[in-house]
Amino acid sequence: ELAESGKFSKPIVTDIRPAETFYRAEDYHQDYYEKEQEHYKEDRAKSGRDEFIKEYWQ
């Protein structure tokens, strides 16, 4: 449905496959956004994620 919606100018090429074995990350990776708030905010700001969400999903 999303591919046919015309929302994006380029084709969606990500395969959606059944989940396989899940490996939990080490404890120091868990809740990174809470443990390293400043680094998380910096990384998120640099990623362009929020701008992408505003442009395409709101």
PDBQT receptor file of N, H, CA, C and O in Angstrom, charges set to zero:
ATOM      1  N   GLU A   1       0.826  -1.195   0.000  1.00  0.00    +0.000 N 
ATOM      2  CA  GLU A   1       0.000   0.000   0.000  1.00  0.00    +0.000 C 
ATOM      3  C   GLU A   1       0.867   1.255   0.000  1.00  0.00    +0.000 C 
ATOM      4  O   GLU A   1       0.598   2.213  -0.725  1.00  0.00    +0.000 OA
ATOM      5  N   LEU A   2       1.925   1.231   0.837  1.00  0.00    +0.000 N 
ATOM      6  H   LEU A   2       2.143   0.453   1.426  1.00  0.00    +0.000 HD
ATOM      7  CA  LEU A   2       2.782   2.408   0.922  1.00  0.00    +0.000 C 
ATOM      8  C   LEU A   2       3.476   2.668  -0.401  1.00  0.00    +0.000 C 
ATOM      9  O   LEU A   2       3.571   3.818  -0.832  1.00  0.00    +0.000 OA
ATOM     10  N   ALA A   3       3.959   1.629  -1.048  1.00  0.00    +0.000 N 
ATOM     11  H   ALA A   3       3.882   0.695  -0.698  1.00  0.00    +0.000 HD
ATOM     12  CA  ALA A   3       4.631   1.795  -2.337  1.00  0.00    +0.000 C 
ATOM     13  C   ALA A   3       3.682   2.384  -3.377  1.00  0.00    +0.000 C 
ATOM     14  O   ALA A   3       4.094   3.182  -4.219  1.00  0.00    +0.000 OA
ATOM     15  N   GLU A   4       2.444   1.999  -3.319  1.00  0.00    +0.000 N 
ATOM     16  H   GLU A   4       2.109   1.350  -2.635  1.00  0.00    +0.000 HD
ATOM     17  CA  GLU A   4       1.455   2.465  -4.296  1.00  0.00    +0.000 C 
ATOM     18  C   GLU A   4       0.846   3.816  -3.932  1.00  0.00    +0.000 C 
ATOM     19  O   GLU A   4       0.118   4.400  -4.734  1.00  0.00    +0.000 OA
ATOM     20  N   SER A   5       1.133   4.315  -2.740  1.00  0.00    +0.000 N 
ATOM     21  H   SER A   5       1.725   3.841  -2.089  1.00  0.00    +0.000 HD
ATOM     22  CA  SER A   5       0.505   5.551  -2.280  1.00  0.00    +0.000 C 
ATOM     23  C   SER A   5       1.027   6.802  -2.975  1.00  0.00    +0.000 C 
ATOM     24  O   SER A   5       0.350   7.830  -2.992  1.00  0.00    +0.000 OA
ATOM     25  N   GLY A   6       2.233   6.721  -3.551  1.00  0.00    +0.000 N 
ATOM     26  H   GLY A   6       2.783   5.886  -3.537  1.00  0.00    +0.000 HD
ATOM     27  CA  GLY A   6       2.818   7.896  -4.180  1.00  0.00    +0.000 C 
ATOM     28  C   GLY A   6       3.493   8.819  -3.186  1.00  0.00    +0.000 C 
ATOM     29  O   GLY A   6       3.918   9.912  -3.559  1.00  0.00    +0.000 OA
ATOM     30  N   LYS A   7       3.604   8.411  -1.937  1.00  0.00    +0.000 N 
ATOM     31  H   LYS A   7       3.259   7.523  -1.634  1.00  0.00    +0.000 HD
ATOM     32  CA  LYS A   7       4.199   9.237  -0.889  1.00  0.00    +0.000 C 
ATOM     33  C   LYS A   7       5.693   9.480  -1.140  1.00  0.00    +0.000 C 
ATOM     34  O   LYS A   7       6.225  10.531  -0.781  1.00  0.00    +0.000 OA
ATOM     35  N   PHE A   8       6.360   8.504  -1.757  1.00  0.00    +0.000 N 
ATOM     36  H   PHE A   8       5.927   7.651  -2.049  1.00  0.00    +0.000 HD
ATOM     37  CA  PHE A   8       7.792   8.610  -2.022  1.00  0.00    +0.000 C 
ATOM     38  C   PHE A   8       8.047   8.622  -3.524  1.00  0.00    +0.000 C 
ATOM     39  O   PHE A   8       7.361   7.940  -4.286  1.00  0.00    +0.000 OA
ATOM     40  N   SER A   9       9.043   9.406  -3.942  1.00  0.00    +0.000 N 
ATOM     41  H   SER A   9       9.600   9.959  -3.323  1.00  0.00    +0.000 HD
ATOM     42  CA  SER A   9       9.347   9.512  -5.365  1.00  0.00    +0.000 C 
ATOM     43  C   SER A   9      10.172   8.334  -5.875  1.00  0.00    +0.000 C 
ATOM     44  O   SER A   9      10.194   8.071  -7.077  1.00  0.00    +0.000 OA
ATOM     45  N   LYS A  10      10.845   7.627  -4.979  1.00  0.00    +0.000 N 
ATOM     46  H   LYS A  10      10.827   7.841  -4.002  1.00  0.00    +0.000 HD
ATOM     47  CA  LYS A  10      11.659   6.474  -5.359  1.00  0.00    +0.000 C 
ATOM     48  C   LYS A  10      10.994   5.203  -4.849  1.00  0.00    +0.000 C 
ATOM     49  O   LYS A  10      10.226   5.245  -3.887  1.00  0.00    +0.000 OA
ATOM     50  N   PRO A  11      11.286   4.073  -5.488  1.00  0.00    +0.000 N 
ATOM     51  CA  PRO A  11      10.672   2.821  -5.032  1.00  0.00    +0.000 C 
ATOM     52  C   PRO A  11      11.188   2.395  -3.659  1.00  0.00    +0.000 C 
ATOM     53  O   PRO A  11      12.328   2.687  -3.298  1.00  0.00    +0.000 OA
ATOM     54  N   ILE A  12      10.353   1.713  -2.908  1.00  0.00    +0.000 N 
ATOM     55  H   ILE A  12       9.427   1.476  -3.201  1.00  0.00    +0.000 HD
ATOM     56  CA  ILE A  12      10.757   1.141  -1.628  1.00  0.00    +0.000 C 
ATOM     57  C   ILE A  12      11.418  -0.194  -1.936  1.00  0.00    +0.000 C 
ATOM     58  O   ILE A  12      10.807  -1.058  -2.565  1.00  0.00    +0.000 OA
ATOM     59  N   VAL A  13      12.660  -0.369  -1.500  1.00  0.00    +0.000 N 
ATOM     60  H   VAL A  13      13.156   0.334  -0.990  1.00  0.00    +0.000 HD
ATOM     61  CA  VAL A  13      13.416  -1.563  -1.881  1.00  0.00    +0.000 C 
ATOM     62  C   VAL A  13      13.814  -2.437  -0.691  1.00  0.00    +0.000 C 
ATOM     63  O   VAL A  13      14.574  -3.391  -0.859  1.00  0.00    +0.000 OA
ATOM     64  N   THR A  14      13.325  -2.134   0.484  1.00  0.00    +0.000 N 
ATOM     65  H   THR A  14      12.707  -1.359   0.620  1.00  0.00    +0.000 HD
ATOM     66  CA  THR A  14      13.652  -2.922   1.675  1.00  0.00    +0.000 C 
ATOM     67  C   THR A  14      12.800  -4.186   1.693  1.00  0.00    +0.000 C 
ATOM     68  O   THR A  14      11.572  -4.121   1.645  1.00  0.00    +0.000 OA
ATOM     69  N   ASP A  15      13.463  -5.331   1.762  1.00  0.00    +0.000 N 
ATOM     70  H   ASP A  15      14.460  -5.384   1.801  1.00  0.00    +0.000 HD
ATOM     71  CA  ASP A  15      12.731  -6.590   1.873  1.00  0.00    +0.000 C 
ATOM     72  C   ASP A  15      12.133  -6.724   3.254  1.00  0.00    +0.000 C 
ATOM     73  O   ASP A  15      12.780  -6.392   4.248  1.00  0.00    +0.000 OA
ATOM     74  N   ILE A  16      10.916  -7.201   3.329  1.00  0.00    +0.000 N 
ATOM     75  H   ILE A  16      10.390  -7.471   2.522  1.00  0.00    +0.000 HD
ATOM     76  CA  ILE A  16      10.294  -7.518   4.610  1.00  0.00    +0.000 C 
ATOM     77  C   ILE A  16      10.258  -9.031   4.697  1.00  0.00    +0.000 C 
ATOM     78  O   ILE A  16       9.564  -9.701   3.932  1.00  0.00    +0.000 OA
ATOM     79  N   ARG A  17      11.025  -9.558   5.652  1.00  0.00    +0.000 N 
ATOM     80  H   ARG A  17      11.588  -9.014   6.274  1.00  0.00    +0.000 HD
ATOM     81  CA  ARG A  17      11.153 -11.009   5.776  1.00  0.00    +0.000 C 
ATOM     82  C   ARG A  17      10.753 -11.443   7.183  1.00  0.00    +0.000 C 
ATOM     83  O   ARG A  17      10.734 -10.626   8.104  1.00  0.00    +0.000 OA
ATOM     84  N   PRO A  18      10.436 -12.707   7.352  1.00  0.00    +0.000 N 
ATOM     85  CA  PRO A  18      10.118 -13.213   8.693  1.00  0.00    +0.000 C 
ATOM     86  C   PRO A  18      11.313 -13.031   9.629  1.00  0.00    +0.000 C 
ATOM     87  O   PRO A  18      12.466 -13.123   9.209  1.00  0.00    +0.000 OA
ATOM     88  N   ALA A  19      11.023 -12.775  10.884  1.00  0.00    +0.000 N 
ATOM     89  H   ALA A  19      10.086 -12.700  11.226  1.00  0.00    +0.000 HD
ATOM     90  CA  ALA A  19      12.084 -12.616  11.875  1.00  0.00    +0.000 C 
ATOM     91  C   ALA A  19      12.823 -13.934  12.071  1.00  0.00    +0.000 C 
ATOM     92  O   ALA A  19      12.236 -15.014  12.005  1.00  0.00    +0.000 OA
ATOM     93  N   GLU A  20      14.110 -13.819  12.312  1.00  0.00    +0.000 N 
ATOM     94  H   GLU A  20      14.587 -12.942  12.366  1.00  0.00    +0.000 HD
ATOM     95  CA  GLU A  20      14.930 -14.992  12.585  1.00  0.00    +0.000 C 
ATOM     96  C   GLU A  20      15.395 -14.936  14.033  1.00  0.00    +0.000 C 
ATOM     97  O   GLU A  20      14.776 -14.265  14.859  1.00  0.00    +0.000 OA
ATOM     98  N   THR A  21      16.450 -15.618  14.337  1.00  0.00    +0.000 N 
ATOM     99  H   THR A  21      16.953 -16.164  13.666  1.00  0.00    +0.000 HD
ATOM    100  CA  THR A  21      16.974 -15.647  15.701  1.00  0.00    +0.000 C 
ATOM    101  C   THR A  21      17.313 -14.237  16.160  1.00  0.00    +0.000 C 
ATOM    102  O   THR A  21      17.954 -13.477  15.434  1.00  0.00    +0.000 OA
ATOM    103  N   PHE A  22      16.884 -13.894  17.357  1.00  0.00    +0.000 N 
ATOM    104  H   PHE A  22      16.363 -14.512  17.946  1.00  0.00    +0.000 HD
ATOM    105  CA  PHE A  22      17.143 -12.574  17.929  1.00  0.00    +0.000 C 
ATOM    106  C   PHE A  22      18.234 -12.694  18.982  1.00  0.00    +0.000 C 
ATOM    107  O   PHE A  22      18.154 -13.543  19.870  1.00  0.00    +0.000 OA
ATOM    108  N   TYR A  23      19.244 -11.853  18.886  1.00  0.00    +0.000 N 
ATOM    109  H   TYR A  23      19.309 -11.163  18.165  1.00  0.00    +0.000 HD
ATOM    110  CA  TYR A  23      20.322 -11.834  19.865  1.00  0.00    +0.000 C 
ATOM    111  C   TYR A  23      20.256 -10.517  20.628  1.00  0.00    +0.000 C 
ATOM    112  O   TYR A  23      20.410  -9.445  20.044  1.00  0.00    +0.000 OA
ATOM    113  N   ARG A  24      20.030 -10.602  21.910  1.00  0.00    +0.000 N 
ATOM    114  H   ARG A  24      19.905 -11.473  22.385  1.00  0.00    +0.000 HD
ATOM    115  CA  ARG A  24      19.964  -9.410  22.748  1.00  0.00    +0.000 C 
ATOM    116  C   ARG A  24      21.350  -8.777  22.845  1.00  0.00    +0.000 C 
ATOM    117  O   ARG A  24      22.351  -9.474  23.013  1.00  0.00    +0.000 OA
ATOM    118  N   ALA A  25      21.397  -7.467  22.739  1.00  0.00    +0.000 N 
ATOM    119  H   ALA A  25      20.584  -6.901  22.602  1.00  0.00    +0.000 HD
ATOM    120  CA  ALA A  25      22.663  -6.745  22.837  1.00  0.00    +0.000 C 
ATOM    121  C   ALA A  25      23.170  -6.758  24.279  1.00  0.00    +0.000 C 
ATOM    122  O   ALA A  25      22.420  -7.023  25.218  1.00  0.00    +0.000 OA
ATOM    123  N   GLU A  26      24.440  -6.471  24.424  1.00  0.00    +0.000 N 
ATOM    124  H   GLU A  26      25.049  -6.256  23.661  1.00  0.00    +0.000 HD
ATOM    125  CA  GLU A  26      25.043  -6.416  25.750  1.00  0.00    +0.000 C 
ATOM    126  C   GLU A  26      24.356  -5.328  26.583  1.00  0.00    +0.000 C 
ATOM    127  O   GLU A  26      23.755  -4.398  26.045  1.00  0.00    +0.000 OA
ATOM    128  N   ASP A  27      24.457  -5.468  27.893  1.00  0.00    +0.000 N 
ATOM    129  H   ASP A  27      24.945  -6.223  28.331  1.00  0.00    +0.000 HD
ATOM    130  CA  ASP A  27      23.781  -4.546  28.803  1.00  0.00    +0.000 C 
ATOM    131  C   ASP A  27      24.143  -3.085  28.543  1.00  0.00    +0.000 C 
ATOM    132  O   ASP A  27      23.288  -2.207  28.659  1.00  0.00    +0.000 OA
ATOM    133  N   TYR A  28      25.403  -2.818  28.191  1.00  0.00    +0.000 N 
ATOM    134  H   TYR A  28      26.097  -3.532  28.096  1.00  0.00    +0.000 HD
ATOM    135  CA  TYR A  28      25.786  -1.414  28.015  1.00  0.00    +0.000 C 
ATOM    136  C   TYR A  28      25.119  -0.780  26.792  1.00  0.00    +0.000 C 
ATOM    137  O   TYR A  28      25.131   0.442  26.650  1.00  0.00    +0.000 OA
ATOM    138  N   HIS A  29      24.547  -1.586  25.920  1.00  0.00    +0.000 N 
ATOM    139  H   HIS A  29      24.538  -2.580  26.035  1.00  0.00    +0.000 HD
ATOM    140  CA  HIS A  29      23.797  -1.049  24.779  1.00  0.00    +0.000 C 
ATOM    141  C   HIS A  29      22.327  -0.819  25.121  1.00  0.00    +0.000 C 
ATOM    142  O   HIS A  29      21.647  -0.076  24.413  1.00  0.00    +0.000 OA
ATOM    143  N   GLN A  30      21.835  -1.419  26.157  1.00  0.00    +0.000 N 
ATOM    144  H   GLN A  30      22.387  -2.023  26.732  1.00  0.00    +0.000 HD
ATOM    145  CA  GLN A  30      20.422  -1.314  26.513  1.00  0.00    +0.000 C 
ATOM    146  C   GLN A  30      20.117   0.086  27.053  1.00  0.00    +0.000 C 
ATOM    147  O   GLN A  30      20.891   0.635  27.838  1.00  0.00    +0.000 OA
ATOM    148  N   ASP A  31      19.006   0.651  26.638  1.00  0.00    +0.000 N 
ATOM    149  H   ASP A  31      18.377   0.205  26.001  1.00  0.00    +0.000 HD
ATOM    150  CA  ASP A  31      18.544   1.967  27.110  1.00  0.00    +0.000 C 
ATOM    151  C   ASP A  31      19.581   3.063  26.918  1.00  0.00    +0.000 C 
ATOM    152  O   ASP A  31      19.733   3.941  27.767  1.00  0.00    +0.000 OA
ATOM    153  N   TYR A  32      20.287   3.006  25.805  1.00  0.00    +0.000 N 
ATOM    154  H   TYR A  32      20.163   2.292  25.116  1.00  0.00    +0.000 HD
ATOM    155  CA  TYR A  32      21.345   3.988  25.512  1.00  0.00    +0.000 C 
ATOM    156  C   TYR A  32      20.809   5.412  25.585  1.00  0.00    +0.000 C 
ATOM    157  O   TYR A  32      21.480   6.313  26.088  1.00  0.00    +0.000 OA
ATOM    158  N   TYR A  33      19.596   5.606  25.079  1.00  0.00    +0.000 N 
ATOM    159  H   TYR A  33      19.051   4.874  24.671  1.00  0.00    +0.000 HD
ATOM    160  CA  TYR A  33      19.008   6.950  25.055  1.00  0.00    +0.000 C 
ATOM    161  C   TYR A  33      18.822   7.520  26.459  1.00  0.00    +0.000 C 
ATOM    162  O   TYR A  33      18.771   8.738  26.630  1.00  0.00    +0.000 OA
ATOM    163  N   GLU A  34      18.719   6.650  27.465  1.00  0.00    +0.000 N 
ATOM    164  H   GLU A  34      18.760   5.661  27.326  1.00  0.00    +0.000 HD
ATOM    165  CA  GLU A  34      18.603   7.124  28.847  1.00  0.00    +0.000 C 
ATOM    166  C   GLU A  34      19.972   7.258  29.506  1.00  0.00    +0.000 C 
ATOM    167  O   GLU A  34      20.211   8.207  30.253  1.00  0.00    +0.000 OA
ATOM    168  N   LYS A  35      20.857   6.329  29.239  1.00  0.00    +0.000 N 
ATOM    169  H   LYS A  35      20.663   5.558  28.632  1.00  0.00    +0.000 HD
ATOM    170  CA  LYS A  35      22.175   6.319  29.876  1.00  0.00    +0.000 C 
ATOM    171  C   LYS A  35      23.099   7.395  29.316  1.00  0.00    +0.000 C 
ATOM    172  O   LYS A  35      23.912   7.960  30.048  1.00  0.00    +0.000 OA
ATOM    173  N   GLU A  36      22.980   7.674  28.047  1.00  0.00    +0.000 N 
ATOM    174  H   GLU A  36      22.321   7.215  27.453  1.00  0.00    +0.000 HD
ATOM    175  CA  GLU A  36      23.870   8.634  27.373  1.00  0.00    +0.000 C 
ATOM    176  C   GLU A  36      23.028   9.687  26.658  1.00  0.00    +0.000 C 
ATOM    177  O   GLU A  36      23.084   9.813  25.435  1.00  0.00    +0.000 OA
ATOM    178  N   GLN A  37      22.257  10.430  27.423  1.00  0.00    +0.000 N 
ATOM    179  H   GLN A  37      22.211  10.327  28.417  1.00  0.00    +0.000 HD
ATOM    180  CA  GLN A  37      21.276  11.346  26.839  1.00  0.00    +0.000 C 
ATOM    181  C   GLN A  37      21.887  12.382  25.906  1.00  0.00    +0.000 C 
ATOM    182  O   GLN A  37      21.340  12.638  24.834  1.00  0.00    +0.000 OA
ATOM    183  N   GLU A  38      22.999  12.978  26.288  1.00  0.00    +0.000 N 
ATOM    184  H   GLU A  38      23.443  12.770  27.159  1.00  0.00    +0.000 HD
ATOM    185  CA  GLU A  38      23.607  14.004  25.441  1.00  0.00    +0.000 C 
ATOM    186  C   GLU A  38      24.105  13.415  24.131  1.00  0.00    +0.000 C 
ATOM    187  O   GLU A  38      23.864  13.984  23.066  1.00  0.00    +0.000 OA
ATOM    188  N   HIS A  39      24.800  12.277  24.198  1.00  0.00    +0.000 N 
ATOM    189  H   HIS A  39      24.995  11.815  25.063  1.00  0.00    +0.000 HD
ATOM    190  CA  HIS A  39      25.279  11.629  22.975  1.00  0.00    +0.000 C 
ATOM    191  C   HIS A  39      24.102  11.215  22.090  1.00  0.00    +0.000 C 
ATOM    192  O   HIS A  39      24.143  11.378  20.871  1.00  0.00    +0.000 OA
ATOM    193  N   TYR A  40      23.075  10.690  22.705  1.00  0.00    +0.000 N 
ATOM    194  H   TYR A  40      23.041  10.558  23.696  1.00  0.00    +0.000 HD
ATOM    195  CA  TYR A  40      21.893  10.271  21.950  1.00  0.00    +0.000 C 
ATOM    196  C   TYR A  40      21.275  11.461  21.222  1.00  0.00    +0.000 C 
ATOM    197  O   TYR A  40      20.942  11.362  20.041  1.00  0.00    +0.000 OA
ATOM    198  N   LYS A  41      21.121  12.580  21.921  1.00  0.00    +0.000 N 
ATOM    199  H   LYS A  41      21.391  12.659  22.880  1.00  0.00    +0.000 HD
ATOM    200  CA  LYS A  41      20.528  13.767  21.304  1.00  0.00    +0.000 C 
ATOM    201  C   LYS A  41      21.378  14.270  20.141  1.00  0.00    +0.000 C 
ATOM    202  O   LYS A  41      20.850  14.662  19.100  1.00  0.00    +0.000 OA
ATOM    203  N   GLU A  42      22.707  14.257  20.327  1.00  0.00    +0.000 N 
ATOM    204  H   GLU A  42      23.136  13.939  21.173  1.00  0.00    +0.000 HD
ATOM    205  CA  GLU A  42      23.607  14.700  19.258  1.00  0.00    +0.000 C 
ATOM    206  C   GLU A  42      23.494  13.777  18.043  1.00  0.00    +0.000 C 
ATOM    207  O   GLU A  42      23.362  14.238  16.910  1.00  0.00    +0.000 OA
ATOM    208  N   ASP A  43      23.548  12.479  18.295  1.00  0.00    +0.000 N 
ATOM    209  H   ASP A  43      23.655  12.104  19.216  1.00  0.00    +0.000 HD
ATOM    210  CA  ASP A  43      23.460  11.515  17.198  1.00  0.00    +0.000 C 
ATOM    211  C   ASP A  43      22.125  11.628  16.468  1.00  0.00    +0.000 C 
ATOM    212  O   ASP A  43      22.073  11.573  15.239  1.00  0.00    +0.000 OA
ATOM    213  N   ARG A  44      21.059  11.785  17.226  1.00  0.00    +0.000 N 
ATOM    214  H   ARG A  44      21.101  11.830  18.224  1.00  0.00    +0.000 HD
ATOM    215  CA  ARG A  44      19.737  11.887  16.612  1.00  0.00    +0.000 C 
ATOM    216  C   ARG A  44      19.629  13.156  15.774  1.00  0.00    +0.000 C 
ATOM    217  O   ARG A  44      19.074  13.131  14.676  1.00  0.00    +0.000 OA
ATOM    218  N   ALA A  45      20.157  14.263  16.287  1.00  0.00    +0.000 N 
ATOM    219  H   ALA A  45      20.608  14.284  17.179  1.00  0.00    +0.000 HD
ATOM    220  CA  ALA A  45      20.112  15.524  15.541  1.00  0.00    +0.000 C 
ATOM    221  C   ALA A  45      20.887  15.417  14.229  1.00  0.00    +0.000 C 
ATOM    222  O   ALA A  45      20.455  15.951  13.207  1.00  0.00    +0.000 OA
ATOM    223  N   LYS A  46      22.019  14.736  14.253  1.00  0.00    +0.000 N 
ATOM    224  H   LYS A  46      22.371  14.303  15.082  1.00  0.00    +0.000 HD
ATOM    225  CA  LYS A  46      22.847  14.591  13.049  1.00  0.00    +0.000 C 
ATOM    226  C   LYS A  46      22.229  13.643  12.026  1.00  0.00    +0.000 C 
ATOM    227  O   LYS A  46      22.516  13.748  10.834  1.00  0.00    +0.000 OA
ATOM    228  N   SER A  47      21.397  12.734  12.474  1.00  0.00    +0.000 N 
ATOM    229  H   SER A  47      21.164  12.649  13.443  1.00  0.00    +0.000 HD
ATOM    230  CA  SER A  47      20.874  11.689  11.584  1.00  0.00    +0.000 C 
ATOM    231  C   SER A  47      19.847  12.206  10.580  1.00  0.00    +0.000 C 
ATOM    232  O   SER A  47      19.676  11.609   9.518  1.00  0.00    +0.000 OA
ATOM    233  N   GLY A  48      19.169  13.294  10.895  1.00  0.00    +0.000 N 
ATOM    234  H   GLY A  48      19.309  13.779  11.759  1.00  0.00    +0.000 HD
ATOM    235  CA  GLY A  48      18.117  13.794  10.019  1.00  0.00    +0.000 C 
ATOM    236  C   GLY A  48      16.798  13.059  10.188  1.00  0.00    +0.000 C 
ATOM    237  O   GLY A  48      15.852  13.286   9.434  1.00  0.00    +0.000 OA
ATOM    238  N   ARG A  49      16.738  12.180  11.177  1.00  0.00    +0.000 N 
ATOM    239  H   ARG A  49      17.507  11.996  11.790  1.00  0.00    +0.000 HD
ATOM    240  CA  ARG A  49      15.543  11.356  11.398  1.00  0.00    +0.000 C 
ATOM    241  C   ARG A  49      14.297  12.200  11.657  1.00  0.00    +0.000 C 
ATOM    242  O   ARG A  49      13.244  11.955  11.068  1.00  0.00    +0.000 OA
ATOM    243  N   ASP A  50      14.417  13.182  12.527  1.00  0.00    +0.000 N 
ATOM    244  H   ASP A  50      15.273  13.381  13.004  1.00  0.00    +0.000 HD
ATOM    245  CA  ASP A  50      13.243  13.989  12.877  1.00  0.00    +0.000 C 
ATOM    246  C   ASP A  50      12.716  14.768  11.676  1.00  0.00    +0.000 C 
ATOM    247  O   ASP A  50      11.504  14.884  11.493  1.00  0.00    +0.000 OA
ATOM    248  N   GLU A  51      13.620  15.299  10.862  1.00  0.00    +0.000 N 
ATOM    249  H   GLU A  51      14.605  15.204  11.011  1.00  0.00    +0.000 HD
ATOM    250  CA  GLU A  51      13.193  16.037   9.673  1.00  0.00    +0.000 C 
ATOM    251  C   GLU A  51      12.489  15.099   8.688  1.00  0.00    +0.000 C 
ATOM    252  O   GLU A  51      11.483  15.465   8.080  1.00  0.00    +0.000 OA
ATOM    253  N   PHE A  52      13.029  13.893   8.540  1.00  0.00    +0.000 N 
ATOM    254  H   PHE A  52      13.846  13.596   9.034  1.00  0.00    +0.000 HD
ATOM    255  CA  PHE A  52      12.410  12.911   7.647  1.00  0.00    +0.000 C 
ATOM    256  C   PHE A  52      10.995  12.587   8.110  1.00  0.00    +0.000 C 
ATOM    257  O   PHE A  52      10.065  12.548   7.305  1.00  0.00    +0.000 OA
ATOM    258  N   ILE A  53      10.838  12.356   9.405  1.00  0.00    +0.000 N 
ATOM    259  H   ILE A  53      11.593  12.387  10.059  1.00  0.00    +0.000 HD
ATOM    260  CA  ILE A  53       9.521  12.019   9.948  1.00  0.00    +0.000 C 
ATOM    261  C   ILE A  53       8.544  13.180   9.724  1.00  0.00    +0.000 C 
ATOM    262  O   ILE A  53       7.402  12.961   9.319  1.00  0.00    +0.000 OA
ATOM    263  N   LYS A  54       8.984  14.392   9.981  1.00  0.00    +0.000 N 
ATOM    264  H   LYS A  54       9.912  14.570  10.310  1.00  0.00    +0.000 HD
ATOM    265  CA  LYS A  54       8.112  15.553   9.767  1.00  0.00    +0.000 C 
ATOM    266  C   LYS A  54       7.685  15.678   8.312  1.00  0.00    +0.000 C 
ATOM    267  O   LYS A  54       6.527  15.975   8.017  1.00  0.00    +0.000 OA
ATOM    268  N   GLU A  55       8.628  15.449   7.410  1.00  0.00    +0.000 N 
ATOM    269  H   GLU A  55       9.569  15.208   7.650  1.00  0.00    +0.000 HD
ATOM    270  CA  GLU A  55       8.323  15.606   5.988  1.00  0.00    +0.000 C 
ATOM    271  C   GLU A  55       7.387  14.524   5.459  1.00  0.00    +0.000 C 
ATOM    272  O   GLU A  55       6.485  14.814   4.674  1.00  0.00    +0.000 OA
ATOM    273  N   TYR A  56       7.595  13.287   5.880  1.00  0.00    +0.000 N 
ATOM    274  H   TYR A  56       8.328  13.051   6.518  1.00  0.00    +0.000 HD
ATOM    275  CA  TYR A  56       6.861  12.179   5.268  1.00  0.00    +0.000 C 
ATOM    276  C   TYR A  56       5.741  11.586   6.101  1.00  0.00    +0.000 C 
ATOM    277  O   TYR A  56       4.863  10.924   5.547  1.00  0.00    +0.000 OA
ATOM    278  N   TRP A  57       5.735  11.794   7.393  1.00  0.00    +0.000 N 
ATOM    279  H   TRP A  57       6.447  12.331   7.844  1.00  0.00    +0.000 HD
ATOM    280  CA  TRP A  57       4.764  11.082   8.219  1.00  0.00    +0.000 C 
ATOM    281  C   TRP A  57       3.798  11.976   8.971  1.00  0.00    +0.000 C 
ATOM    282  O   TRP A  57       2.874  11.465   9.604  1.00  0.00    +0.000 OA
ATOM    283  N   GLN A  58       3.971  13.291   8.931  1.00  0.00    +0.000 N 
ATOM    284  H   GLN A  58       4.722  13.706   8.417  1.00  0.00    +0.000 HD
ATOM    285  CA  GLN A  58       3.053  14.149   9.665  1.00  0.00    +0.000 C 
ATOM    286  C   GLN A  58       2.220  14.999   8.746  1.00  0.00    +0.000 C 
ATOM    287  O   GLN A  58       1.391  15.783   9.211  1.00  0.00    +0.000 OA
TER     288      GLN A  58
